Amino acid sequence: MNDTTDTTHFGAATGIGSLPGGDVREAVKTVTGTFEDFPFLPELPARGPGADMLGRTAGMLVELYARVEPSGWRLGDRPGRDTRRARAWLVEDLDALEEFTQGYEGPLKVQAVGPWTLAASLELRNGEAALSDLGATRDLAASLAEGLRLHLAELRRRVPGARLVLQLDEPSLTAVLRGRVRSASGYRTHRAVDRQIVEGTLRDVVGVHDGGPVVVHSCAPDVPFALLRRAGAAAVSFDATLLTERDDDVIGEAVEGGTRLFAGVVPGTDGPLSDPAGSVMGVRTLWRRLGLPPGLLAEAVTVTPSCGLAGASPEYARRALAHCARAARSLADNPE
């Protein structure tokens, strides 16, 4: 079981994952310079298929392979050009990370697509999502778990002083639970998956990071906080602008149970940025509604963008990441 109470596992601010541009050394340099106490391994989808979060994760799979079709990523029998490209980019990314984290000791976040979003996104040979076949979904989750185990081991070798935080990206999770994932034809949706099956599969994948914390990220509405906590997530990452007062009870229970909140408060696309204190005003308001001690804010919240920054300009992305760091300092210095 992951220790959800040890705040040394996390830093005050970090990014979600994706950034604009194609220069990974420049991206890693920006990330490690901005978040000195909680950097992350960036994704640069602008480089093409295989560099995005789905392609990177597909390249990690063990004994399962995926290739790019006009409709998206499709599972196949053997590794092809797309798998080799995804793996080559990941090696390049890890080389850059290793270069800029020499001697680093502290939390370091890495991201991969979670099992249910992966099942909703990868196609079987017939063109339907793997989600349409629970046997295929189980195989996919097992392949992902083994791939993540190897990925984490490689990261420990390259950055031995880091305390690894694994982020599972699950933007499709709510749609899976509610039967809203569309079929290949687009005329129907796949049946909702039983919550116990969803929870059990997540628990198995979370358990790969034995002794380390796992954060589950979704920038979709109605994140299932309680289910993620039961599955062993030490933290939940979400778009804080989508919260409503009906979310108060589950969030309050999560915080009181030791779950870390990764609050997405900085817009993920170009636009004006408020002052740092204003960016976290909604978090302070939530805290007051929950009746939680203000002093607990910095111990329970990590400040992030609302979602990935792949669609932002490079200049805005740099400002947004720096703004997260300043907003987190504001939260710690003035919790009231």
Residue, then its C-alpha position, 0 to 999 in steps of 0.5 A: m500500500n502506498d503511504t499517502t501521509d508522507t508529504t516528502h513524496f511530493g513538491a509544492a508545484t509541478g506540471i501535468g506532462s505535455l509541453p509544446g515544441g520539439d526540443v526535449r533538452e530545452a523542455v527538461k531544462t525548463v522543467t528542472g529549472t522551474f520546479e527544483d523540488f518536483p520536476f517531471l519528465p515532459e512529453l512533446p507530442a509536437r514531434g509526432p505520433g509516439a511522442d504523445m502520452l498515448g504513443r509513449t505508453a504504447g511503446m512501453l507495453v510488453e509483448l503487445y505492440a501498436r501502430v498508427e492507423p488513420s483512425g488512431w493507434r491499433l494493436g498488432d502482432r509485432p513491433g513496427r516503425d511506430t513502436r521503434r520510434a516511440r521507444a527511441w524518443l523515450v530513450e532520448d527523453l530519459d537521456a535528457l532527464e538524466e543529464f539535467t538531474q545529476g545529483y538530484e535527490g527529491p520527488l520526480k514525477v513520470q507519466a503514463v496513460g492509465p489502463w482504462t484510458l489506454a483501453a478506450s484509446l487503443e484499437l483491436r484488429n477489428g477497429e473497436a476499442a480494446l475496451s469492447d473486450l474485457g479479456a483484451t483489456r485485462d491483457l492490456a493492463a497486465s502488459l502496461a503493468e510490466g512495462l511500467r515496472l521496467h520503466l520505473a527500474e530504468l528511471r531508478r538506475r538513471v536518477p538514483g537519488a530521486r523518489l519516483v512519483l508515478q502519474l497515471d493519466e485517466p481522462s477517459l475514466t469517467a466515460v468508461l464508468r458511465g458507458r460514454v466511450r463511442s464505438a468505431s462507428g460512432y453510432r453507439t457507445h460501449r457498455a459501462v464497465d463495472r466499478q469493481i472491475v475498474e477499481g481492481t484493474l487500477r489497483d493492480v497497476v498502481g501496485v506496480h509502484d510498490g512503496g512509491p506514490v501514484v497520482v491519478h490525473s484527469c482533467a475531465p469533469d466528475v473525477p471519481f475521487a473515492l474510487l481512486r482512493r480505494a484503488g490505492a492512489a496517493a494523490v488525485s490530479f484534477d482541473a480545479t476550475l471544474l469543481t462544484e460544491r457537490d464535490d465537497d464531501v468526497i474531496g473533504e474525505a480524501v484530504e482527511g484520509g491523507t490523499r494529496l490534491f494536485a489542483g489544476v488552477v493555471p489555464g493550459t492555453d494562452g491567455p492572461l494570468s492572474d496574480p499568483a494569490g488570485s490563482v489559488m483563491g478557489v483552493r482557499t475558498l474550497w478549504r473554508r467550505l470544508g472547514l479544514p485548517p488553513g495550515l494544512l493547505a501547503e501540506a495537502v495541495t500541489v499546484t499544477p496547470s489545469c491540464g497539459l500545455a501541448g496546445a500552448s505557445p512555448e512562451y506561455a508554457r514557460r510562464a504558466l509553469a513559473h506561475c504554478a511555482r509562484a502560486a504554490r509559494s503564495l499558498a504556503d506563505n499566506p494560507e488564510 
